[in-house]
């Protein structure tokens, strides 16, 4: 999190970057909801702080870290030791907040060490791991004590169950009737009997509960549980009421407002309908109520409903106790005798491990990136706000630049015009300026490296992040270079105008700052300042062209000349020397031409400043591009991205396999063409055969009809009139009489 921002500002920037589709009002509701849920309302406007600057407490920092993920509305929340370094009270507050999230439907997975019993009881499911990451127990938290008691580890009444289970896993607690017990046996006990016994017991427990489910009491329990408002839901509703009042700026709530609060609670349809019914009974629409009155009325209603539910639930609770006793007895019976199917069980587990290892895993891909300009707007505003809040540090940097200009200007004062001394004095001046600017640029990317990794993991646009910081820094570099040049000019009184000196110093600051960016990205935070100062000294002073001079460098050529061309001191010193000497009177101009131009290699021309300033700007731009490349390529695994080596390896393998894949594709195309050709020929033969068969069948049918007609005519000729009339039913009906209506 950003230590110079307040709790509210950290949450607001996080939700703006991770959920840009939300409106301003929706973002405020999300932030207020998280603040109320994590009980951070009293520190909402306090900066987070650091070791050097006091801010919120350690437990509150833990909750702010959790809140930065909650604003993204995740379905699963993973936490690694959320209570480490906290006292028991702060740890309980943090875990209670996580329990509230679980009650709202979020899956919360946490790694925790040495919790007190009240924290241990908050967990629904427990996974105990032994040495080497092997499973010792995995199941409901309330069953853990019974399970260990059944295998010979009974927890004393005054002992914390969580501490007792940790001691058992570490092998500190001896096992009853087993003098040769070692902690590794817990793995075998769980693999052979534990998980199988729990599954069998769960089946028996389900069968036992199936008989109760057919009773009227159990049906009433299920119906009432679906419609009864729980205390956790009431607490959530009260927090949403507080959020609603804060957003709307109200001190009292009407009945209509109480119903509107339900829209931001996220309850199920049954609970929401029950809330609406209860609010309609207890509160009037036009009447005003304070929050305490709303809580008291709803609490009384919930207590009365829970009393009715408690009476009906008695039988079921007694059955749960019987089930636990049955489970303990079942475990003792299974653990008292050796399991004959131990080898088969291990073999089955090995097969399951092989299957699970062969399944494809989720790729380590980041979330879809948000719109670039929306991200850039919020990132720019956040970084500008950080700079405003750290105005004292900025003031110190500007004061240091002014003092450095004053010192360098004082050194440059001379009673006589001594040409040989000016290159060394100007080199010292620009080297000091470059060191100040580059060291100040270390914090641009180095101080927030871990935060960048975190935000990059969920889809932060790296170029938007880079651009938002670079543009603000360029403004600061212009300010530092201008202040340094102005103070230096007033003391040194060079023989050219002030604006030219400011232009040269600002260009030098622009070219020197990327060394701080690059070093802070590729090195750790502790060594970044020293390494940046060394880099600025090398590329600002040693390669400025004084010793060895530029003429010797040009004669050497090759790599030496290329290295000197990367020096901001080389272009800056030549620019100031050329302008200073061009304004010198005639005796000194001749000396400068002999010593600086012909012997040292400095170009003393009127257009030297324009050329060198252009080179400084190009140099600074190229190094900034290199900074962006390093920003997205260094530590890509921490950015939740595929590493560069993996990308290169995949491209090489793809290039090697492209030729063979092309040949395979050609062969497959030829095979498909041959198959289509053969299918067409077969289809033509089949069509001709079917046509001949249809002609043959039609001919047979015609011949058969002719034979039937001939046989029928011959049979009619042999009959007399009475027989023919008896065989024909149409001739047997008599026509109706004339004038009589037939019905």
N, C-alpha and C positions, 0 to 999 in steps of 0.2 A: 504494500500500500504506500501511498505518497505521504511522507511524514510531515510535509509542510501544509497539507490540506486538512480541512476539518472532516469529521466523520460523515456529515451530510454531503460534503463535496465529493468525497471518495465514492460514496454510493451513487450519487447523481451522475458522475462521469462514467462509472461502470455500467449503469443501466442505459445511458445514452449511447455508449459504444456497442453494447451487446444486444440491445433491442431497439434499433433505430426506427422500427415501424410504429412504435408507440407515440402517442401524442404527449404534449407537455404535462397535461393533467394526469394521464395514465402513468407517466414516469414518476410524478410526485406521489401518486398513490402507492406505487411499488416501493419507493424509498421509505415513505412513512410506515408502510406495513412492515418492512424489514426492521426499521428502528424500534417499533413497538414490540415486535416479536422477540428481538434480542435484548430488550430492556436497555436501550442506549439513548433514550430520549433526553436524559439529564446531561449527556455529554455530546449532543448532536453538533454543537457549534464550537467545540474544542478541537484544536489540532491534534493529530495522532501523536506527533512528537517522536523523539529519538533519544539516544543515550545523551547527546549533548543538550537537547532542548526538551524540557518537561512537557508531557502531554497526558494522554489517558493511561490507565493502568494496564498491567499485563493481561489480565483477564478480559478487559474491554478490547484490547488489541486482538485477542483471539476471536472474539465475537465479531469484530469488524472484518477480519479475514474471512470468517464464515459468511458474513453478509455480502461480501463482494461476489461470492458465488451464488448466493440466493437470489440476487436481483436478476439473474439470468433465467430464473424459474426452471432449474434442472429437475429431471425425474429421479435421478440417483445422485447422492452426495457422498463422496469418499473423504474421510478425514484421517490423517495420520497423527496420532497422539494429540488430540485437541486440548487435553488437560495438562500436558507436561509443563512444569514450571509454575503452576497455579496452586494456590491454597485450596483447601477442601471446599470452602464456601464459593469461591469463584468457579471451581470445577463443577460444582452442583448447578450453578446458574447456567453455565455453558451447556451442560448435558440436558438440563430441563428444557432449554430452548430447542435442542435437537429433538427431544421427545415430542415437543409440540409440532415440529415439522413432520415427524413420523405419523402423528395423529391426523395430520392434514392430508396424508396419502403419499408423502415423499419417502423413498427408500433411503435410509441413512446407514452407512457402513463406516464404522470407526474402529481404529486400533487404539487400545487404551491399556495402561499399566497401573496396577495397584489402585483400583477405584474403591471408594468406601461403599458400604452395603447399599445405601440409598441410591447411589449412582448405578451400582451393579443391577439393582432391581428394575431400573428403567429399561434395560435391554429386553427385547422380545426373543431374540435368538442369540446363542452363544457358540463361538468357535474357539476351542482351545488348541494351541499348537505347542508341540514339544520341541526338543532340540532337533535341528535339521528341517524344521517346517512340517513335521509329520503330525497328523491329526490325532488328538487325544480324546476330544469330545466335540460333537456338533449336534445341536438340538435346542429345544426350548430351554430358556435360562432356568425356569423353575424346576426342571427335571434334573439339572446338573448335580445338585447335592444328593439326590436320591440315587443317581447312577453311580457316583463314586462311593456312596455308602454300600451299594450292593456288591462292589468289587473289592471291598475291604478297607475303605478309607472313610471313617466316620468323623464328621466335623464337630468339634466341641461346641457347646451351646454359646460360649462367650467369644468365639472366634469369628472374624469376618470371613464370610464364605469365599469372597474373591481372593483374599490373601491365602486362605487354606488351599484353594484350587491351584494357585501359583506355586505354593510349596510342594504340592503333590507332583506337579509337572516337573519341578526341579529335583525331585527325589529326596527332599528333606523329611517328609512324613513317611514313616515305615508302614508297610502293608500288613494287615492282620493275617497271622498264620502263614507268612511267607518271609522267611529270614533271608532268602536270596533275591529279594526284589531289587530291581534296578529300573530307572525311569523308562528305559527302552521297552520294557514289557507292556507299558501302557499302549504303545502302538499296536502290538499284537492282540491285546485284549480288545481294543476297539475294532480292529480289522476282522477278527474272528467272531466276536460275540456282540460287540457294541452296536454297530450300525444295523446288523441283522436283527438283533433283539429289539431295537427301537422300532424297526419297521413292523415286526410281528406284533409288538405290543400296540403300535398305532392301529393295526388292523383289528385287534381284539377290543381296543378302546372304542373304535368306530362302531363295531358290532354291538358293544354294550350300550353305547349312546343311541344306537338305532332303535332300541326298545323304548327308550325314554322319549324319542322324537315322535312316537306315535301317540303319546298321551296328550290330553288337552292342555295340561300345564306347560309342557314344552312348546306347544304351538303358540300359546299366549306369550311365552317368553320371547319367542322369535319375533312375533308381531310388535311387542312393546319395545324390544331392543332396536328395531328398525325405526320406530317413531319417537323414542325417548331421547331427549337432548342430554348429552353427557356434560359433566363439568368442564372437560377440556374444550368442547365446542362452545360452551358458554364463555369461557375465558377468551377463546378466539374471537367470538362475537363482540365482547367488550373491547378488545384491542382494536377491532375494526371500527367500532363506534368512536374511539378516541382519534383514530386516523381520519375518519369522516369529519369530526368536529374541527380538527386542525386544518384540514383542507378547505372546508366551507367557512371557517372563521366563526363558528357558532359556539355558544356556551350552553345552550339547551337544545333538546331534540324533541321534535313532534312525532306523532305516531307514524306519519307518512315517511319521515326521515328514518325511523327504525326499520321500516320495510326496505327502504332503498339501500341500507347498509348490507342487506343480505346479498346484493349483487356482487360485492367484493369479498365475500366470505369463502366462496368455493365449496359450499356444502353439497351433499347429495340431494337429489330431488325430494326424497322422503323427509329428511331433516329440514330442508328449506320449507316444505309445506307445513311441517309441524311448527316451525318458528313463526310462519305467517299466521297460523291459527292461534298460537299462543299470544302473539303480539296483538292480534285483533281482539282477543278476549281481555287482555290485561291493560291495554292502553287505548286512549281515544285519539282520533286523527288530529284534531285541532289543538289539543292540549299540549303544553310544554312540560318536559321532564328533564331532570338532570341525570347524569350518568349513574350516580349512586342509587337513585330511585329505580332506575331501569335494572341495575344489577340485583337489588334486593328483591324486587318482584319476580324476576326470572329465577333467582336462586330458590325462593320459596316454592315456585311451581315445579322446579326440577326435583327438589327434595321430596315433595309429595308423590311425584311420579316414580321416583326411585324406591320409595317405601313400598309402593304397590308391586313394583318389579321384584323387590327383595323377597317378599313373601312367596311369590311364585317360583323364584329361583332357588329356594332352599333345597328342594329335592335334587336339583341338578348339581349343586355344590357338594352335597353329600356323596353323589355318585362320583364326582371328580376325586374326592379323598379315597374312596374305595378303589378307583382306578390306579391311583398312585401306589397304594398298598399292594395291589395286584402286580404292578410293574416291578416294585422292589422284590417281591417274592419270586417273580419270573426271572429276574436278573440273577438272584442268588442261586436258583436252581440251575441256570445255564452255566454259571461260572464255577459251580462246585464240581462239575464233571468235565472231562476233557472232550472237546468237540472232535468227532471222527472225520469231519469234512473240512479240516483246517487247510489241507493242501489244495482242495478244490476252491475254497474261498480265496486263497491267495492267488490261484491261477485266474479266477474270475476278476479279481482286482487288477492283476497285471493286464488282462485283456481290456478292461475298462480304461486303464491308463494309456494303452496303445491307441484305442479308439479316440480318446479325448485329445491325444497329441496329434493325431492325424486330421482332426477337424480344422477347418480353416478359421483363423482368428480375425478379429476386426482389425482392419488396417489403421495405422496411426495417422489418420488424416485430420486436418483441422476443420473447424466449422466453416460453412460457406462465408466468404468475405463479405462484409457489409459494403454499402455504396461508398465509393472512395471519397467523394466530397463531403458526405455527412460525417464520415470518420475524421477527415482532415479538419473540419470546422471545430469539432469537439476537442481534438488533440491540440490544435493551435490555441484554442481558448484555455485549455488546461495548462499548457506549458507557459503561456503568457501570465496566467494567474500565479503559477509557482514562482516566476521571476519577480512578480510584484510583491509577493509575500516574503521573498528573500531579498528585499531591497537593501538590507544592511550589507549582505555579501556583495551585491552589485556596487554599492557605494565604496566598499573597501577595494574592489578591483579598479574602479575609476581613480580612487585616491592613489593606489599603487602606480597606475599609469602616469598620473600627473607627477608623482615623486620621481619616477624613472626618467621622465622627460626633463625634469628640473636638474637631476644629476648629470645626465648626458649633455644638456645644454651648458651646464657649468664647466664640464670638462672641455667642451669645444671652444670656450672663450680663450683667445690668444691675443697677445699684444702685437705680434707680428704675423704676417701671412706666410705660414710655413707649409708648403705644398706636400712634402713627404709624410707629414703627420696626419693629414686629413683622411686618407683611406682607412687607417687603423681606427681613428676616432669614429668615423661613420659606421664602420663594421661593428664596433662595440655598441653603438647606439641602436642599430637595427637588430642586432642579436638580442639585446635586452628586451626590445619591443616584441620580438618573435617569441621569446621565452614566456613573457607575461601573457600574451594572447593564447598560446598553445596550452599552457598549464591551466588557464581558465576554461579552456574548451574540453578538458578531461571529463568534467562532470556532466557534459551534455548527453553522452551515451554511457559512460562508465558507471555513474552513480545509480542509474535505474536499469542496469542490465538484467537483474532478476525479474523486475516488473515487466520488462519487455518480453522476456521468455514466457512469462505467465500469460500476458495478453496475446502474444503471437500464437500461443497454443490454441486459443479458442477462435482465431481467425482475424487477428489484427492485420490491417494492410501495412506492410513494412514501409512502403514508399510514402504513405501518408504520415506515418510516424516520423520518418526521416525528414521529410519536407517541413513538417510543423516545427521541428527543432532547429533545422538549419537556417530557416528564414529569420527566426528571432535572433539566433546567434550572429547572423550577418549584421543585423542592426546594432548589436552590442559591439561587434568588432569595428564597425564604422565609428561608433562613439568613442571607443578606447583609442583608436588610431588618430582621430581628430584631436582629442584632448592631449595626447602625447605630443603630436606635432606642433600644436599651438604653444604649449609650454616650452618646448625645445626651441621654437623659432624666436620667442621673445628673449631668450638668453643667448643663443648662439649667433643670431643675426646673420643668417646665410645670405649670399649675394643673389638671391632670387625671391620671387614672391611667396607669400604664405600658402596660397591655394595649391601651388605645385607641390610643396612639402607635404601638405595634408593628403593630396592625392597619392603620393608615393608611400606614405606611412600607412594609409588605409589599404592600399594594394598589398603591402608587405604583411599586414595583419590578416588579410583575406587568404593569402597563400600560406601563412604559418599555422593558422588554426587547425587545418586538417590533421597535422601531426598529433595533436591531442586526441582527435576523434579516433584515428587509426590505432594508436598505442593503447587507448582505453578499451578498445574492442578486443584486441588480440592478447592483452595481458591482464593480470589480476589487479584489483583495486589498490592494493598496498604498494605496488611497484610502478603504477601508471604515471604518477607525477614525476618521479626521478627519471624514468625512461623518456618521458616527453621532453623534459628539460635537456637531457642529453641529445636527443634527436634534433631539437631546435638549435642547440649549440653547434652541432656538426653541420647542419644544412643552413645555418644562418651566419656562423662565424668562420669555421674552418674552411668552408668552400666558398667564401665570399670573393676570392680573387686577390687577396693581399699576399698570402704566403701559402702555396705557390701562387704567383700572379697569373692573370688571365692569358698573357702571352705564352707562358710556359705550358699552361693547360691546353691552349690551342695547338701548340707544337706537339704535345703528347697525343692529342686526338683520341678517337676510339672511346673506350669505356670511361676514361678519366674525364673527357669533355662532356660525356652524357651525364655523369654524376654531378658535375658542376652546374649543368643546365637545370637540374632539379632543385638547386639552392635558391631560396627566396632572397638570401643575403647577396648573392651574386648580382641579381638584377636590381635590387634596391640600392646597393652601394654604388653601382655604376651610374644609376639615375641621379642620385644626389651629387656625386662627384662631378658629373658632366655639367649639371646646371650651376653648381658652385664655381667651377673653373671658367665657365663661359662668361660669368659676370665679373671675373677678376680683372684688375687693371693690366696694362700691357706688359710690364716686366714679369709679373707673375703668370700671365697667360703663356708666355714663351717657355717659362720653366715648367709649367704644367703640361704643355705639349710635349716637351722633351722627356719628362719623367713619367707621366701617367699614360700618355698615348703611345709613345714609341717604346718605352722600356717595360711598363706594367701591363699594357694591353687594354686599358680602358678606352672606350669610344667616346670622344668628346665632340658630340654633334648636337644640333638643336632638336633633332627628332629622336634622340636617344630615350627621352622620358616616355614618349608615346609608345615606342617599340617595347621597352622594358615593362611598362605598366600593362601592356597587352599580354606579355609573357607571364607576368605574375597572375593575372586574372585567369589565363588558360591553365597555369599550374595549379591554382587553387581549385578550379572547377574539376580538373582531372582527378585530383586527390579526393575531392568530395564524392565523385563517382566511385572511386575505389573504396571509400568509406561505406557507401551503400552496399556494394558487392560484399564486403567483409561482414556487414551487419546481417545479411541474409544467409551467409554461408558458414560463418564461424558458429560452432555449438548448435548446429541444426537439430541434433537430437534433443537438446533442451527446449527447443522451439516447437517440439512435437511435429517435426518435419523429417523427411527422408534425407539422410546424409549425402554429401556430395560424392563420397567414394562409392556409395551404393548406386547413385544415379549414373556415375561414369561406368561402373561395372555392368549395369543393366544395358547401357547403350552399346558397350563393346560386345556383349553377348548377343544383343539384337543384331549388330552389324555382321557378326560371324554367321548367325543363323539365317540371315536374310537370303543368301545365295541358295542354301539347301531348301529353304521354304519356297523359293521361286520355282525350283526344279520340281518339288513335290506338287506345287500348284499346277504346273504344266501337265504333269502326269495325270493328276486328278481330272483336269479338263479334258484330256484326250480320252480317259476312261469314260467320262460322262458322255462325250460325243458318241463314242462307240456304242454305249448302252442305249442312247436315244435312237441311233440308227437301227440297231437290232430290234428295239421295241416297235419302231415304225413298220419294219418288214413283217414282224409277227402280227401286228395289228391288221396289216393289209391282207395277209393270208387268212387270218381269222375271219375278216369281213367277207371275203369271197366264199369261204366255207359256209358261213352262216347264210349267205344269199342262196347258195345251191341247196342247202338243207330246207330253207323256207319254200323254195320252188317245189322240191320233192314232196314236202308235207302238204302243200296246197293241191298238188296233183292227186295225191292219195285221198285227200278229203273229198275232192270232186268225184272221183271214181266210186267212193263209198256212198255218197249221196245218190248217184245214179243207180247203183244196185238197190238201195233201199226204196227208191221211187218205183222201180220196176217190180219189186216184190210186192209193194203195196197195191199197185194197180192190178196185178194178177190176182191178189186175194180178194179185191172188191168185185172183180168180174165173176168169181166163183160164188158170191153170196147172192141170196134172193133179196127182195125189197124189205121184208120184215126183219131179217138179220142185220141188214145194213142200217135200218132205222134204230135198232137196239144198240148198235155199236156207236152211233153218233148221238150224243146227248143234246145237241142243238135242235135236232129234229123231234125230240120228245116233248118240248114245251109247246102248248097251244097258244095261239094269238088271242088277245083279249077281245071280248065282244064289243061291237060298235055301240057307242052311247053309254057304256059302263066305264066308270073311272077306275083304273087299277091303282091300288095303294100298295 
